[in-house]
Amino acid sequence: MPERLTEMLMDVWTPLIILWITVLPSIYMAPLNQSEILPSGSSMGLNGLSGEQKVLNRSKRGWVWNQMFVLEEFSGPEPILVGRLHTDLDPGSSKIKYILSGDGAGTIFVINDKTGDIHAMKRLDREEKAEYTLTAQAVDGDTNKPLEPPSEFIIKVQDINDNAPEFLDGPYHATVPEMSIVGTFVTKVTATDADDPVYGNSAKLVYSILEGQPYFSIEPHTAIIKTALPNMDREAKEEYFVVIQAKDMGGHMGGLSGTTTVTITLTDVNDNPPKFAQSLYHFSVMEDIALGEPIGRVKANDLDIGENAKSSYDIIEGDGMDIFEITSDVQTQDGIIRLRKPLDFETKKSYTLKVEAANVHIDPRFISGGPFKDTATVKIVVEDADEPPVFSSPTYLLEVHENVAINSVIGQVTAHDPDVSSSPIRFSIDRHTDLERQFNINADDGKITLATALDRETNTWHNITIVATETRNHSQVSRVPVAIKVLDVNDNAPEFASEHDAFLCENGKPGQVIQTISAIDKDDPKNGHIFLYSLLPEMVNNPNFTIKKNEDNTLSILAKHSGFSRQTQEVYLLPIIISDSGNPPMSSTSTLTIRVCGCSSDGIVHMGALIAILACIILLLVIVVLFENIIRYDDEGGGEEDTEAFDIATLQNPDGINGFLPRKDIKPDLQFMPRQGLAPVPNGVDVDELLM
């Protein structure tokens, strides 16, 4: 209380004292040094000093002072008397003249050159200029010569409380997390006062809240704003408008004040769990919906915002956990239920799921407030859709022997309509997969029959597509691939693997291998081919040649004796029977041509003989080519009629003379006949023999 009382007295008396000093300017003529003050009772003039004093005191000017004061913003009907200049050289005569120069001399401050009185002619503002430096001088009034050196002094503008505090940075905006504890720092404001911070309390500020209680408080001297109420909830009120006042004079009565506003926004914390809008959701879906397609959306609302409102969704219970899945929509925060596996109305018509929504980001400060999750039940009803027929198997494999009779049933496919209102099914063959129309199908029961004969050696596999169509809705169609494997039967006789001409040296030895031959069979026995070789019954006792089967399924031809002669017989024909091991077995007769050649002494065939044989073969081929060119040649002379003038077929087929000629306008059918042995025809006429 004593300190408070002292401050109050100072605030009241300081302006009065200043005013009193201003009115009594002689008080301001304070000596610069106490040692320069004249003794009491002595004369102010230099002539009045005693001789002793003259000796003891140094020489000095006749008048001295330090500074003067003038109260700012003071105004009246007359100019304000600031102070009076006086020198002890002035005997009271009119010969002393006072001169004033420096800041504001002659405009702001005017001196009476006879009395030395200084007056302020204008209202002064300390905040504009706090002090003025002037120079005073006493001169002779007649000659204007200085009576003593000039003296500098200061006129200070004395402050009064004429400026209110200002918040230069306002209005303010600040944030603080919701649910903060009492005393949490919010922000700091700052006010300024243009008055003198040193003199008096004009610039001593005290802060207070005019609006915003009881939510916030402010420290009076630091201007720090803090929370004053616990558990402020952003979801209840997000923004607060606070008015702050700054008052000078230490907050005392009579002081000036200024205000500013602070908009305080509560920022979000995760203090709210997600909550489903409803506890039970119903959805219906067609059974033929595509995988991954959305079925429905659920929504768990969260009063928080931003990251604090993000939730993840899961299916935690139910009879369709493997059929459905749920994901979060990052934009809307919905839970989207999608299909993972196909639905089947005929198998299961409804599902019940339990879904959970849980916050992604949990604030541990509020974990005790309860689980930040919620659950809801989802019921999904499957609706029937018109589905295409379903085959009993995704693919079919049929096996049929190549000798099966035409119109035989080789297999069957089955299909049904999976819908509750089952529709009859009709079957057909996609003819793009059966261009040769080798198969047919019964439209009602799906039995596949053979339309044309099969040949394994021509085509082992046939791949066709069977189409099943609902009779009530032709747009409902299904397809299934059918692979038909043709099984082998022994329907091909073995034959020589290649044409063989054997050569026998005239000086060959008995038992010498003339030729080794191999056979082929178009059939495909499971354990490989086993061939049996034999001579014709009438050739078993052939005096010239014999045969020997080798372990590698080949046959060797051996000479029985030596001394063959080209002059006696140059060519021998040896018919050989080849049989397979099928059931029943198949056989054919092939003839081996054996030519007797002249050889060297070591049994090597003469090259000349071989060359002659090759030359004959080449010549024969050239003649055949030339004949074909003659037949096909067409010039301007005879055209196509010329080709009828001579027919090479007469040479190739002497029997044509008897009236049978092959037609040239019809392509002959290709027939695969077993190769027969070339029996010697003594009377046959052949161009080959003629050329030989």
Residue, then its C-alpha position, 0 to 999 in steps of 0.5 A: m500500500p505505501e508503494r501504491l500510494t506513492e505512485m498515485l501521489m506522483d501521478v497527481w503532483t508531477p504535472l503540477i510541479i512541472l507547471w510551477i517550474t515553468v511559471l517560475p523561470s528563474i528556478y531554471m537558471a541553475p549554475l553549472n557548478q556549485s563552486e560558481i555560485l556567489p556567496s550569500g549577500s554578495s553583489m551579483g555584479l562583478n564590480g561588487l566583488s571584494g579583492e579577496q574574492k577576486v583572488l579566490n574565484r576564477s574568471k567566468r562569464g556573468w551568467v550561467w544555466n543548464q537547461m529549461f523545460v516546457l510542458e508539451e501540448f500546453s496552450g493559453p491565450e498568451p505565449i508560454l513563458v519558458g524562462r529568462l536569461h540574465t547576466d550579472l553584467d546587466p546593471g539594469s540599464s538598457k545597453i544589454k541586448y540578449i540574442l537567441s539562436g539555434d533550434g526554433a529560435g525566432t519561430i518556436f522560441v522568441i526572446n525579449d532582447k531587453t529582459g531576456d524572457i523566452h516565450a514558446m510561440k507554438r504548442l509543442d509535441r514531445e513525440e515530434k521533437a523532444e528537445y531543442t538546443l539553443t545558444a544565448q548571448a549578451v551583446d552591447g545594445d549600441t555596438n552589438k559587440p559581445l559582452e561575453p562568449p555565447s552559451e549553449f543550453i537545452i529546452k526540453v519538452q516535458d512529456i504529458n500522457d497524450n498518446a494512447p497505447e496502440f497494437l500495431d500488429g493487430p488484429y491477431h489470429a492464433t490457434v491452440p489444440e482443443m482439449s488443452i489443459v489450463g495455462t496452455f500458451v496461445t499467443k503473445v500480443t504487443a502494444t506500443d505507447a508513444d509517450d516517454p517511457v522514462y518519465g512518469n507512467s505515461a508509457k507503462l502498460v497493463y493488459s487485460i481481457l475485455e471479451g473472451q472470458p472465462y475461456f482465456s486469460i492474459e498476463p497483465h505485464t507480459a501480454i501472454i494469452k493462455t487457456a483458462l478453461p479445461n476441455m474446450d471442445r472444437e466440435a462444440k465451438e471452434e472459434y473464439f473472438v477475444v478483445i484485449q485492452a492495453k492501458d497506460m499509467g500503469g492501468h490507473m484511473g485516468g490513463l489512456s487505453g487501446t484495444t485489439t482483437v485476437t481470433i483464436t481457433l481450436t485445432d482438431v485432435n483425435d478425441n472422437p471415435p468413428k460411428f456408423a450412421q446406421s447399425l444395419y445395412h441392406f444390399s441386393v446384388m445380381e448373381d452375375i456381377a463381375l468380380g471387383e465391382p462395388i456392391g454397396r457403401v457404408k459410412a462411419n462418421d467421425l466428428d474429427i477432421g483431416e487425418n484424425a477422421k480417417s478410418s479403415y474398414d474390415i470384415i470381422e465376422g460373417d458367412g461371406m468373409d471369403i466372398f466379399e471385401i471392403t476398402s476405404d474411399v480416400q475421398t469420401q471415407d466411405g467403406i466400399i463393399r466389393l465382390r471377391k468370388p463369383l456368386d451363385f443364386e442357386t447355391k446361396k441366396s444371402y450373406t450376413l457380414k459384420v464390418e468394423a470401422a477403426n481410426v487410422h491415427i490414434d492419439p494416446r492421450f485419449i485412448s482411455g476415452g474408449p475404443f476408437k472403432d465401431t461395428a455394423t451389420v451388412k445383409i446382402v441378398v443375391e438375386d437370380a440372373d439368367e445364366p448361360p448353360v453349364f457343361s458337365s465338364p470344362t473340356y471333353l476328350l473322346e477316343v475313337h478307332e479310325n475304322v469306326a463305322i459312319n454314323s456311330v456314336i463316338g461320345q456325348v456332351t451334357a449341359h444344363d441351365p443353372d437357373v431355377s426356371s431351367s430351360p431346355i438345351r439344344f446342342s450344335i457344332d461350331r462348323h468353323t471348327d469342323l470345316e470338313r463336317q466329319f462329325n454330327i451332334n444330336a441337338d437334344d441329347g448331345k451325342i456326337t456321331l461320325a459323319t465321314a471316315l477317319d484316318r489316323e495316318t492323315n489326321t490323329w487329332h480333331n478339335i471341335t467346339i460344341v455350342a449349347t443354347e437355351t431354347r427360351n433365350h437364344s442369347q444364353v450360349s455356352r461353348v466347350p472344346v472337344a478333343i477327338k483322338v483317332l486311335d490306330v488300327n492295323d490297316n496299312a501293310p509295311e513296305f520298303a522304306s525307299e526304292h532299292d536297286a542292288f548291284l552284284c559283282e560278277n566276281g562276287k563271293p558266296g554269302q556276300v551281302i548284296q543289299t540291306i533293306s528296311a521297311i516302314d509301316k504307316d500304322d503306329p503300334k504301341n510297342g514299335h514295329i516288328f517286321l517279318y521278311s520272306l520270299l515268295p513260296e515259289m522263290v524259297n529255293n531260289p538258286n541265286f539269292t537268299i535273305k537274312k533278317n537282322e536284329d535291327n529289324t532290317l533284311s540283308i540280301l545275300a548271294k548264294h554263289s559266285g560267277f554271275s555274268r552280265q552276258t548270261q543275265e544282267v538283271y534279277l528280280l527278287p520279290i520279298i514279302i513283308s508282314d507286320s505284327g498287327n492283329p490281324p497282320m498286314s503284308s505286302t510284296s515288294t520286288l528288289t532289282i539286282r543288277v550284275c556289274g563288272c567289278s575290280s578284282d577286290g569286288i568294287v563296282h566299276m565307275g563306268a558302269l555306275i556312270a552309265i546307269l546314272a546317265c540312263i536315268i538322267l536321260l530318261l528324266v530329261i525326256v519326260v520333262l521335254f514331253e511334258n513341256i510339249i504337252r503344255y506348250d501353246d503357241e499362235g499356230g495350233g493352240e490347244e488343238d496342237t496338243e491333241a496331235f500327239d499324246i505322250a500317254t501312248l508311249q507311257n501306256p501302250d494299253g491306251i491304243n486299245g481305246f482307253l485314254p485318261r481324261k484331261d479335264i478331270k482331276p483323278d482321285l488320289q488313291f493309296m494302294p498297297r505297293q505290289g511287286l513288279a512281276p516280270v511281263p515278257n510281252g509288256v511294252d514300256v518306254d523305259e525298256l525301249l530306252m534301255 
